[in-house]
């Protein structure tokens, strides 16, 4: 009797959940966001012993890619890539990409070149096992609140990039931008590229507004277009050229963003 009652309660609970998922945008939004975050936490716990064996090594990014990319199939996110050849460069370079939400990481891992690490805020380091796995994968943590420390850190990163033949991925907006097209870029990534005298490769991800919209609590399946723009050289540039370089890259990325979004960024 008790078992039968438990099965009945479970069936009602499960059916109710399915109905809410199907008919309630808010429920579906929070469920999928929690699933995305839960997947990150769960997979970081699983892969921690694996990446720990190798120690802090950029090669561990391959493990992250292997456990995270299945999410695009589970969440029904189709990713189309344009301009892949622009990542086929010899030597180090700096990738700059627009930042809309955690969905960005799926697009990033889709196109991530070899020996590429992320520059992220130091807060990520404290995200339990996620932070530890990120550190072991070579992530570089920056405190954006301390401008002087950030500048000196970027100088150190520039030396590391050249010495270890690394590529670095940076979100130059400095924060997630859920609503507007693209926030003004911070200059750190471009200062890094100029200091290291390495190319800047802009990567633009189309708007998610048609399937991911935090304001109206919408998160469904959808399609993302990633356009990789031609690299911009920095040889011969000096610190005084950083503002102009930053603005030039921002303008080219904003133009591409509108082109590949096809008006989807205007949806609310």
Secondary structure as GFF3:
##gff-version 3
##sequence-region A 1 268
A	DSSP	alpha_helix	2	23	.	.	.	ID=ss1
A	DSSP	alpha_helix	25	54	.	.	.	ID=ss2
A	DSSP	three_ten_helix	58	60	.	.	.	ID=ss3
A	DSSP	alpha_helix	61	68	.	.	.	ID=ss4
A	DSSP	alpha_helix	70	74	.	.	.	ID=ss5
A	DSSP	beta_strand	77	82	.	.	.	ID=ss6
A	DSSP	three_ten_helix	84	87	.	.	.	ID=ss7
A	DSSP	beta_strand	93	97	.	.	.	ID=ss8
A	DSSP	alpha_helix	104	111	.	.	.	ID=ss9
A	DSSP	beta_strand	116	121	.	.	.	ID=ss10
A	DSSP	three_ten_helix	122	126	.	.	.	ID=ss11
A	DSSP	alpha_helix	128	136	.	.	.	ID=ss12
A	DSSP	beta_strand	140	142	.	.	.	ID=ss13
A	DSSP	alpha_helix	147	164	.	.	.	ID=ss14
A	DSSP	beta_strand	167	170	.	.	.	ID=ss15
A	DSSP	alpha_helix	188	196	.	.	.	ID=ss16
A	DSSP	beta_strand	199	205	.	.	.	ID=ss17
A	DSSP	beta_strand	212	213	.	.	.	ID=ss18
A	DSSP	beta_strand	218	219	.	.	.	ID=ss19
A	DSSP	beta_strand	222	228	.	.	.	ID=ss20
A	DSSP	three_ten_helix	239	241	.	.	.	ID=ss21
A	DSSP	alpha_helix	242	261	.	.	.	ID=ss22
A	DSSP	three_ten_helix	264	266	.	.	.	ID=ss23
###
